[in-house]
Structures are given as structure tokens and as C-alpha cells.
Amino acid sequence: MLKIAVDFDGTIVEDRYPGIGKPQLFAFETLKALQQQQHQLILWTVREGKALQEAVDFCKKHGIEFYAVNKNFPEEELEQGQSRKLNVDYFIDDRSIGGFLGWSKVWELLGNNPVEYTLPKKSFWEKLKDLMR
């Protein structure tokens, strides 16, 4: 079982902060599949107050309830000035180095589901163009 922190804006949904963008392709399908594999998902976002509740409600409407929101476990109480740093195995975030890989790549890596890629075969004319270069 993995503990996985997931960002909201730009990762689960298109970045329309403070509004809520459209769901990213395969976001909710992948999150549901990861939960079915018993991984603990933590919503990790800069949203607070009403904007945070809107994000949580949006995810719930799409079938995702998080193990915790902006904390390591549901009962965690943070004192004023205490760090919100999470102790997780992975962070899924659009702001990581290299950008967001996409939900199909997340599923491939974390769901232990290798995806085989095959390139389409070239037509006779494409092969001929390659030879002429």
C-alpha cells in the first residue's frame, strides 16, 4: 500500500483557480483504480476554506473520497506555525520538475500496469521519403 498525495488544480482538474476546471483525462478513473488497489490518497492543495470544500465536494461527486485532506491522517491537528509537510510515498502534482506526466503514465507507474507502446507502421511513401533524406 502506498500513501499518495494528489494536487487538485492543474492535476485532477484543469487549472481554473479559484474556480474548478474540467476533470483531466483519466484523472478520476485512475484515482478510483488506485483506491481499489488499497492505496491511501491524500488531497494536497493550497486551497483553504470554501475553495477547499468545493474541491473536496467536486471529487466526492466524481466518486473520490480522500483518506485525508491537507494532512497526514484524518485526525491530525496542526498547531499554529506547524509545518504541513506530508509523509507520503509519492506526490502527483503538475508543478513537479518536468511537469505532470498525465494520468495514463501515473496508472502505468503506480498501478504496476506496464503499457506497451507500438508505433504505427509506415506506409510505402513514408519509407520512401525516409530513404530520400
Phi and psi in degrees as GROMACS dihedral restraints (atoms count N, CA, C in turn):
[ dihedral_restraints ]
;  ai    aj    ak    al  type     phi  dphi    fc
    3     4     5     6     1  -109.3    20    10
    4     5     6     7     1   150.4    20    10
    6     7     8     9     1  -102.2    20    10
    7     8     9    10     1   122.8    20    10
    9    10    11    12     1  -126.0    20    10
   10    11    12    13     1   122.2    20    10
   12    13    14    15     1   -91.6    20    10
   13    14    15    16     1   132.5    20    10
   15    16    17    18     1  -125.4    20    10
   16    17    18    19     1   126.9    20    10
   18    19    20    21     1   -75.5    20    10
   19    20    21    22     1   159.5    20    10
   21    22    23    24     1   -99.9    20    10
   22    23    24    25     1   -69.1    20    10
   24    25    26    27     1   -70.7    20    10
   25    26    27    28     1   123.7    20    10
   27    28    29    30     1    87.1    20    10
   28    29    30    31     1    -7.0    20    10
   30    31    32    33     1  -121.8    20    10
   31    32    33    34     1   -62.8    20    10
   33    34    35    36     1   -77.2    20    10
   34    35    36    37     1   -39.4    20    10
   36    37    38    39     1  -127.5    20    10
   37    38    39    40     1   162.2    20    10
   39    40    41    42     1   -60.4    20    10
   40    41    42    43     1   146.5    20    10
   42    43    44    45     1   -75.8    20    10
   43    44    45    46     1   105.9    20    10
   45    46    47    48     1  -130.7    20    10
   46    47    48    49     1    23.4    20    10
   48    49    50    51     1   -51.6    20    10
   49    50    51    52     1   133.6    20    10
   51    52    53    54     1   -86.1    20    10
   52    53    54    55     1    -3.4    20    10
   54    55    56    57     1   -75.9    20    10
   55    56    57    58     1  -175.3    20    10
   57    58    59    60     1  -117.5    20    10
   58    59    60    61     1   122.0    20    10
   60    61    62    63     1   -78.9    20    10
   61    62    63    64     1   179.7    20    10
   63    64    65    66     1   -70.0    20    10
   64    65    66    67     1   149.5    20    10
   66    67    68    69     1   -59.8    20    10
   67    68    69    70     1   140.6    20    10
   69    70    71    72     1   -68.4    20    10
   70    71    72    73     1   149.1    20    10
   72    73    74    75     1   -56.4    20    10
   73    74    75    76     1   124.6    20    10
   75    76    77    78     1    70.4    20    10
   76    77    78    79     1     7.2    20    10
   78    79    80    81     1   -60.2    20    10
   79    80    81    82     1   -57.4    20    10
   81    82    83    84     1   -70.9    20    10
   82    83    84    85     1   -33.3    20    10
   84    85    86    87     1   -63.1    20    10
   85    86    87    88     1   -42.6    20    10
   87    88    89    90     1   -68.6    20    10
   88    89    90    91     1   -44.4    20    10
   90    91    92    93     1   -60.7    20    10
   91    92    93    94     1   -42.5    20    10
   93    94    95    96     1   -62.6    20    10
   94    95    96    97     1   -43.0    20    10
   96    97    98    99     1   -65.1    20    10
   97    98    99   100     1   -38.9    20    10
   99   100   101   102     1   -65.1    20    10
  100   101   102   103     1   -39.2    20    10
  102   103   104   105     1   -65.5    20    10
  103   104   105   106     1   -37.2    20    10
  105   106   107   108     1   -64.1    20    10
  106   107   108   109     1   -25.5    20    10
  108   109   110   111     1   -87.0    20    10
  109   110   111   112     1    12.3    20    10
  111   112   113   114     1    73.5    20    10
  112   113   114   115     1    16.8    20    10
  114   115   116   117     1   -76.8    20    10
  115   116   117   118     1   144.2    20    10
  117   118   119   120     1   -91.7    20    10
  118   119   120   121     1   122.8    20    10
  120   121   122   123     1  -103.4    20    10
  121   122   123   124     1   131.4    20    10
  123   124   125   126     1  -117.8    20    10
  124   125   126   127     1   125.5    20    10
  126   127   128   129     1   -75.5    20    10
  127   128   129   130     1   123.0    20    10
  129   130   131   132     1  -126.2    20    10
  130   131   132   133     1   102.4    20    10
  132   133   134   135     1  -143.5    20    10
  133   134   135   136     1   158.3    20    10
  135   136   137   138     1   -79.9    20    10
  136   137   138   139     1    -9.7    20    10
  138   139   140   141     1   -61.6    20    10
  139   140   141   142     1   144.5    20    10
  141   142   143   144     1  -139.2    20    10
  142   143   144   145     1   165.4    20    10
  144   145   146   147     1    57.0    20    10
  145   146   147   148     1  -133.2    20    10
  147   148   149   150     1   -61.4    20    10
  148   149   150   151     1   -41.5    20    10
  150   151   152   153     1   -63.3    20    10
  151   152   153   154     1   -37.0    20    10
  153   154   155   156     1   -67.0    20    10
  154   155   156   157     1   -45.6    20    10
  156   157   158   159     1   -61.8    20    10
  157   158   159   160     1   -37.6    20    10
  159   160   161   162     1   -61.9    20    10
  160   161   162   163     1   -40.3    20    10
  162   163   164   165     1   -66.2    20    10
  163   164   165   166     1   -44.7    20    10
  165   166   167   168     1   -61.5    20    10
  166   167   168   169     1   -45.0    20    10
  168   169   170   171     1   -64.1    20    10
  169   170   171   172     1   -39.5    20    10
  171   172   173   174     1   -61.7    20    10
  172   173   174   175     1   -44.8    20    10
  174   175   176   177     1   -64.9    20    10
  175   176   177   178     1   -42.3    20    10
  177   178   179   180     1   -61.5    20    10
  178   179   180   181     1   -41.0    20    10
  180   181   182   183     1   -60.6    20    10
  181   182   183   184     1   -28.6    20    10
  183   184   185   186     1   -98.4    20    10
  184   185   186   187     1    14.4    20    10
  186   187   188   189     1    91.0    20    10
  187   188   189   190     1    12.9    20    10
  189   190   191   192     1  -118.5    20    10
  190   191   192   193     1   120.2    20    10
  192   193   194   195     1  -116.6    20    10
  193   194   195   196     1   126.5    20    10
  195   196   197   198     1   -83.4    20    10
  196   197   198   199     1   150.0    20    10
  198   199   200   201     1   -59.9    20    10
  199   200   201   202     1   -42.7    20    10
  201   202   203   204     1  -151.1    20    10
  202   203   204   205     1   163.2    20    10
  204   205   206   207     1  -128.6    20    10
  205   206   207   208     1   117.1    20    10
  207   208   209   210     1    55.9    20    10
  208   209   210   211     1    30.2    20    10
  210   211   212   213     1  -158.0    20    10
  211   212   213   214     1   165.5    20    10
  213   214   215   216     1   -71.3    20    10
  214   215   216   217     1   -33.5    20    10
  216   217   218   219     1  -151.7    20    10
  217   218   219   220     1   156.0    20    10
  219   220   221   222     1   -55.2    20    10
  220   221   222   223     1   -35.0    20    10
  222   223   224   225     1   -86.8    20    10
  223   224   225   226     1    -3.6    20    10
  225   226   227   228     1   -62.9    20    10
  226   227   228   229     1   129.5    20    10
  228   229   230   231     1  -112.8    20    10
  229   230   231   232     1   118.8    20    10
  231   232   233   234     1   -94.3    20    10
  232   233   234   235     1   134.2    20    10
  234   235   236   237     1   -87.5    20    10
  235   236   237   238     1   159.6    20    10
  237   238   239   240     1   -52.5    20    10
  238   239   240   241     1   128.1    20    10
  240   241   242   243     1    84.8    20    10
  241   242   243   244     1    -4.1    20    10
  243   244   245   246     1   -79.2    20    10
  244   245   246   247     1   141.5    20    10
  246   247   248   249     1   -65.9    20    10
  247   248   249   250     1   142.3    20    10
  249   250   251   252     1   -94.8    20    10
  250   251   252   253     1    20.0    20    10
  252   253   254   255     1   -62.2    20    10
  253   254   255   256     1   136.2    20    10
  255   256   257   258     1   -98.3    20    10
  256   257   258   259     1   149.8    20    10
  258   259   260   261     1  -106.1    20    10
  259   260   261   262     1    88.3    20    10
  261   262   263   264     1  -129.3    20    10
  262   263   264   265     1   167.7    20    10
  264   265   266   267     1   -81.6    20    10
  265   266   267   268     1   -37.5    20    10
  267   268   269   270     1  -144.5    20    10
  268   269   270   271     1   149.7    20    10
  270   271   272   273     1  -113.3    20    10
  271   272   273   274     1   132.1    20    10
  273   274   275   276     1  -110.5    20    10
  274   275   276   277     1   112.4    20    10
  276   277   278   279     1  -152.3    20    10
  277   278   279   280     1   139.1    20    10
  279   280   281   282     1   -71.7    20    10
  280   281   282   283     1   -13.2    20    10
  282   283   284   285     1   -96.3    20    10
  283   284   285   286     1    10.7    20    10
  285   286   287   288     1   -76.2    20    10
  286   287   288   289     1   162.7    20    10
  288   289   290   291     1   -60.3    20    10
  289   290   291   292     1   129.5    20    10
  291   292   293   294     1    91.2    20    10
  292   293   294   295     1    -8.5    20    10
  294   295   296   297     1    81.0    20    10
  295   296   297   298     1  -178.8    20    10
  297   298   299   300     1   -77.4    20    10
  298   299   300   301     1   130.1    20    10
  300   301   302   303     1   -74.8    20    10
  301   302   303   304     1   -20.9    20    10
  303   304   305   306     1   101.7    20    10
  304   305   306   307     1   151.8    20    10
  306   307   308   309     1   -70.4    20    10
  307   308   309   310     1   -28.9    20    10
  309   310   311   312     1   -67.9    20    10
  310   311   312   313     1   -35.2    20    10
  312   313   314   315     1   -71.2    20    10
  313   314   315   316     1   -37.9    20    10
  315   316   317   318     1   -59.3    20    10
  316   317   318   319     1   -45.6    20    10
  318   319   320   321     1   -62.1    20    10
  319   320   321   322     1   -41.3    20    10
  321   322   323   324     1   -62.1    20    10
  322   323   324   325     1   -45.1    20    10
  324   325   326   327     1   -77.1    20    10
  325   326   327   328     1   -48.0    20    10
  327   328   329   330     1   -90.6    20    10
  328   329   330   331     1   -27.2    20    10
  330   331   332   333     1   -85.7    20    10
  331   332   333   334     1     2.1    20    10
  333   334   335   336     1    53.0    20    10
  334   335   336   337     1    49.6    20    10
  336   337   338   339     1  -126.6    20    10
  337   338   339   340     1    84.2    20    10
  339   340   341   342     1   -59.5    20    10
  340   341   342   343     1   135.3    20    10
  342   343   344   345     1  -109.2    20    10
  343   344   345   346     1   126.3    20    10
  345   346   347   348     1   -91.0    20    10
  346   347   348   349     1   128.4    20    10
  348   349   350   351     1  -105.9    20    10
  349   350   351   352     1   130.4    20    10
  351   352   353   354     1  -125.1    20    10
  352   353   354   355     1   133.7    20    10
  354   355   356   357     1   -80.4    20    10
  355   356   357   358     1   143.2    20    10
  357   358   359   360     1   -64.2    20    10
  358   359   360   361     1   146.8    20    10
  360   361   362   363     1   -69.7    20    10
  361   362   363   364     1   143.3    20    10
  363   364   365   366     1   -80.2    20    10
  364   365   366   367     1   145.8    20    10
  366   367   368   369     1   -76.3    20    10
  367   368   369   370     1   166.8    20    10
  369   370   371   372     1   -54.2    20    10
  370   371   372   373     1   -42.4    20    10
  372   373   374   375     1   -69.6    20    10
  373   374   375   376     1   -36.7    20    10
  375   376   377   378     1   -66.6    20    10
  376   377   378   379     1   -39.3    20    10
  378   379   380   381     1   -63.7    20    10
  379   380   381   382     1   -41.3    20    10
  381   382   383   384     1   -64.4    20    10
  382   383   384   385     1   -41.4    20    10
  384   385   386   387     1   -60.4    20    10
  385   386   387   388     1   -42.4    20    10
  387   388   389   390     1   -60.9    20    10
  388   389   390   391     1   -39.4    20    10
  390   391   392   393     1   -67.8    20    10
  391   392   393   394     1   -30.9    20    10
  393   394   395   396     1   -78.3    20    10
  394   395   396   397     1   -16.2    20    10
